[in-house]
Amino acid sequence: MHHLLQDYLGQATAVLNQIAEQESAVLEKAAGIIAEAYCGSQGIYVFGCTHSAILAEDVFYRAGAPVFWRPLWGPGMTISSTPGMLSTAAERNEELGRSIIACSRLAAGDVLVMASTSGKNAAPLAVAETALERGVQVIAITSSHYRQQRGNHSRLANLWDLEQRLLIIDNHVPCGDAAIKVGDSPMGPVSTMAGSFIMHSLSALAIDLLQQQGLTPPVFLSSNAPGGSAHNNALLAKPEWQEAFLLP
């Protein structure tokens, strides 16, 4: 194995091991919040800016993921639809963050899982604070490596300032995201791998709790696997999921 592959694999594995070992109790608590919200017919949303928005896409309409995840999209927040530098400006816009919640369906008792590895940009901070003010249960995925840093929000330094009001899952991603060096260049980001592991772990833990209650939670299958399309179409034919997926 090339030494760079070995190094990158080792660093990525170390981060995932830290999450599994050190965040287990928090993950289980977060899954309990999600399962309870599902049983109460509350909305379960996921939000992220720029590359953290990948996590919302990763669990939405995804094989092996529950139907209940609802992405909370914001203008300029996704790399796939916004020029890179403009997405950076958007994630630093505090008013935009407040407006994303103001224009959403989020209601008291709903759950919002939001991802921001640095946790210090104004838009995600505003999203978290405004959602809390609306009575939403907020679960934040962020890194303790940024805990002492201040971002560009008018009042809040970072998500850790809201620690007493929301539940934080530490993704243990190093500052700067890059986990290896290629010559003098920091490379090998790990935040997407860490975030995906956390999101799908939350899904699995929540589904396990629901099954323990005798429920059969809706989980998508791959439409490319035998019977997958029929299974998914049957799920989306149910009124509650038609509404969530904005189907006629």
C-alpha positions as CSV (number, residue, x, y, z in Angstrom):
1,M,0.0,0.0,0.0
2,H,1.3,3.5,-0.9
3,H,2.3,5.4,2.3
4,L,-0.1,8.2,1.5
5,L,-3.0,5.7,1.3
6,Q,-1.9,4.1,4.6
7,D,-1.6,7.5,6.3
8,Y,-4.9,8.8,5.1
9,L,-6.7,5.5,6.0
10,G,-5.1,5.6,9.4
11,Q,-6.1,9.2,10.1
12,A,-9.7,8.7,8.8
13,T,-10.0,5.5,10.9
14,A,-8.7,7.3,14.0
15,V,-11.4,10.0,13.6
16,L,-14.2,7.4,13.2
17,N,-12.9,5.4,16.2
18,Q,-12.9,8.5,18.3
19,I,-16.5,9.2,17.3
20,A,-17.6,5.7,18.0
21,E,-15.8,5.4,21.3
22,Q,-16.2,9.0,22.8
23,E,-19.6,10.0,21.3
24,S,-21.5,6.8,21.8
25,A,-23.7,8.1,24.7
26,V,-24.4,11.4,22.9
27,L,-25.3,9.6,19.7
28,E,-27.7,7.3,21.6
29,K,-29.2,10.4,23.2
30,A,-29.6,12.1,19.9
31,A,-31.2,9.0,18.4
32,G,-33.7,8.9,21.3
33,I,-34.7,12.5,20.5
34,I,-35.2,11.6,16.8
35,A,-37.2,8.4,17.6
36,E,-39.4,10.3,20.0
37,A,-40.0,13.0,17.5
38,Y,-40.9,10.4,14.9
39,C,-43.4,8.8,17.2
40,G,-44.9,12.3,17.9
41,S,-45.3,13.0,14.1
42,Q,-42.8,15.8,14.4
43,G,-40.6,16.9,11.5
44,I,-37.0,15.7,11.5
45,Y,-34.7,18.1,9.5
46,V,-31.1,18.2,8.5
47,F,-29.1,21.3,7.5
48,G,-25.5,22.2,6.5
49,C,-23.6,24.8,4.6
50,T,-21.3,24.3,1.6
51,H,-19.6,20.9,2.1
52,S,-21.6,20.2,5.3
53,A,-24.7,20.3,3.0
54,I,-23.5,17.1,1.5
55,L,-24.7,15.4,4.7
56,A,-28.3,16.5,4.1
57,E,-28.0,15.1,0.6
58,D,-26.4,11.9,2.0
59,V,-29.5,10.8,4.0
60,F,-32.3,12.2,1.9
61,Y,-34.1,9.7,-0.4
62,R,-31.2,7.4,0.2
63,A,-31.0,3.6,0.1
64,G,-30.6,2.3,3.7
65,A,-31.8,5.6,5.2
66,P,-35.1,6.4,6.8
67,V,-37.8,8.4,4.9
68,F,-38.2,10.9,7.7
69,W,-35.1,13.0,7.0
70,R,-36.1,16.4,5.5
71,P,-33.3,18.5,4.1
72,L,-33.4,22.2,5.0
73,W,-32.1,24.0,2.0
74,G,-30.8,27.5,1.9
75,P,-29.9,29.7,-1.1
76,G,-26.2,29.7,-1.8
77,M,-25.5,27.0,0.7
78,T,-24.7,24.1,-1.6
79,I,-21.5,23.7,-3.7
80,S,-23.5,21.8,-6.3
81,S,-25.6,24.9,-7.2
82,T,-23.4,27.9,-6.1
83,P,-20.0,29.1,-7.2
84,G,-17.4,28.3,-4.5
85,M,-16.6,31.8,-3.3
86,L,-20.2,32.8,-3.3
87,S,-21.1,29.8,-1.0
88,T,-18.4,31.1,1.4
89,A,-20.1,34.5,1.5
90,A,-23.5,32.9,2.0
91,E,-22.4,30.8,5.0
92,R,-21.0,34.0,6.6
93,N,-24.4,35.8,6.2
94,E,-26.1,36.0,9.6
95,E,-29.4,37.4,8.2
96,L,-29.5,34.7,5.6
97,G,-29.3,32.1,8.4
98,R,-32.2,33.7,10.3
99,S,-34.2,33.8,7.1
100,I,-33.7,30.1,6.3
101,I,-35.6,29.3,9.6
102,A,-38.1,32.1,9.2
103,C,-39.1,30.7,5.7
104,S,-39.1,27.1,6.8
105,R,-41.8,24.7,8.1
106,L,-39.9,24.1,11.3
107,A,-42.2,24.1,14.3
108,A,-41.8,23.7,18.1
109,G,-41.0,20.1,18.9
110,D,-39.4,19.3,15.6
111,V,-35.8,18.1,15.4
112,L,-33.0,19.8,13.4
113,V,-29.7,18.1,13.0
114,M,-27.3,20.6,11.7
115,A,-23.7,20.2,10.7
116,S,-20.9,22.8,10.8
117,T,-17.4,21.4,11.5
118,S,-15.9,24.8,12.4
119,G,-19.2,25.9,14.0
120,K,-18.2,29.5,13.8
121,N,-19.8,30.9,10.6
122,A,-22.6,33.3,11.0
123,A,-25.3,31.5,8.9
124,P,-25.3,28.1,10.7
125,L,-25.0,29.9,14.0
126,A,-28.1,32.0,13.1
127,V,-29.9,28.9,11.9
128,A,-29.2,27.1,15.3
129,E,-30.1,30.1,17.5
130,T,-33.3,31.0,15.5
131,A,-34.4,27.3,15.5
132,L,-34.0,27.2,19.3
133,E,-36.0,30.3,19.7
134,R,-38.8,28.6,17.7
135,G,-38.8,25.7,20.2
136,V,-37.0,23.2,17.9
137,Q,-34.7,20.5,19.3
138,V,-31.3,21.2,17.8
139,I,-28.6,18.6,17.5
140,A,-25.3,20.1,16.2
141,I,-22.4,18.2,14.6
142,T,-19.2,20.2,15.1
143,S,-15.6,19.9,16.1
144,S,-14.1,20.6,19.5
145,H,-10.9,21.6,17.7
146,Y,-12.5,24.9,16.9
147,R,-13.9,25.5,20.4
148,Q,-11.6,28.4,21.2
149,Q,-12.0,30.1,17.9
150,R,-14.3,33.0,17.1
151,G,-16.1,33.4,13.8
152,N,-18.1,36.2,12.1
153,H,-21.5,36.1,14.0
154,S,-22.3,39.4,15.7
155,R,-22.6,37.9,19.2
156,L,-21.8,34.2,19.2
157,A,-18.2,32.9,19.0
158,N,-19.2,29.5,17.8
159,L,-21.7,26.7,18.4
160,W,-20.2,25.8,21.7
161,D,-21.7,29.1,23.0
162,L,-25.1,27.4,22.7
163,E,-23.9,24.2,24.4
164,Q,-26.4,24.5,27.2
165,R,-29.3,24.8,24.8
166,L,-28.6,22.2,22.2
167,L,-27.0,18.8,22.0
168,I,-23.5,18.7,20.5
169,I,-22.0,15.7,18.7
170,D,-18.2,16.2,18.4
171,N,-17.0,14.9,15.0
172,H,-13.3,15.2,16.2
173,V,-12.2,16.6,12.9
174,P,-8.9,18.5,13.1
175,C,-8.7,22.2,12.5
176,G,-8.4,22.8,8.8
177,D,-10.1,19.4,8.0
178,A,-7.0,18.1,6.2
179,A,-5.6,15.0,8.0
180,I,-2.4,14.3,6.0
181,K,0.5,16.1,4.4
182,V,1.5,15.6,0.8
183,G,4.9,17.4,0.7
184,D,4.1,20.8,2.2
185,S,0.4,20.6,1.2
186,P,-2.3,19.8,3.8
187,M,-4.7,17.3,2.2
188,G,-7.1,14.5,3.0
189,P,-10.2,16.1,4.5
190,V,-12.1,13.9,6.9
191,S,-15.2,15.9,7.8
192,T,-17.5,14.4,5.1
193,M,-16.5,10.8,6.2
194,A,-17.0,11.7,9.8
195,G,-20.3,13.5,9.2
196,S,-21.7,10.7,7.0
197,F,-20.8,8.1,9.7
198,I,-22.6,10.2,12.3
199,M,-25.7,10.8,10.2
200,H,-26.1,7.1,9.3
201,S,-25.3,6.0,12.8
202,L,-28.1,8.3,14.0
203,S,-30.4,6.7,11.5
204,A,-29.6,3.2,12.5
205,L,-29.8,3.9,16.3
206,A,-33.1,5.7,15.9
207,I,-34.6,2.8,13.8
208,D,-33.3,0.3,16.4
209,L,-35.2,2.2,19.1
210,L,-38.4,2.3,17.0
211,Q,-38.2,-1.4,16.3
212,Q,-37.8,-2.1,20.0
213,Q,-41.2,-0.4,20.4
214,G,-42.7,-2.8,17.8
215,L,-42.8,-0.2,15.0
216,T,-41.7,-0.8,11.5
217,P,-40.1,2.5,10.5
218,P,-40.0,3.4,6.8
219,V,-36.5,2.8,5.3
220,F,-35.7,3.3,1.7
221,L,-34.2,0.4,-0.3
222,S,-32.0,0.8,-3.4
223,S,-34.1,1.3,-6.4
224,N,-31.4,-0.7,-8.3
225,A,-31.9,-3.8,-6.1
226,P,-34.7,-6.3,-6.8
227,G,-38.0,-5.1,-5.4
228,G,-36.5,-1.7,-4.3
229,S,-38.5,0.5,-6.6
230,A,-41.8,-1.2,-5.6
231,H,-40.9,-0.9,-1.9
232,N,-40.0,2.8,-2.2
233,N,-43.1,3.6,-4.3
234,A,-45.3,2.0,-1.6
235,L,-43.6,4.2,1.0
236,L,-44.1,7.4,-1.0
237,A,-47.7,6.5,-1.6
238,K,-48.5,7.2,2.0
239,P,-50.0,10.7,2.7
240,E,-47.5,11.7,5.4
241,W,-44.5,11.0,3.1
242,Q,-46.2,12.5,0.0
243,E,-46.5,15.8,2.0
244,A,-42.9,15.6,3.2
245,F,-41.6,15.0,-0.3
246,L,-43.9,17.6,-1.8
247,L,-45.6,15.0,-4.0
248,P,-49.0,15.6,-5.6
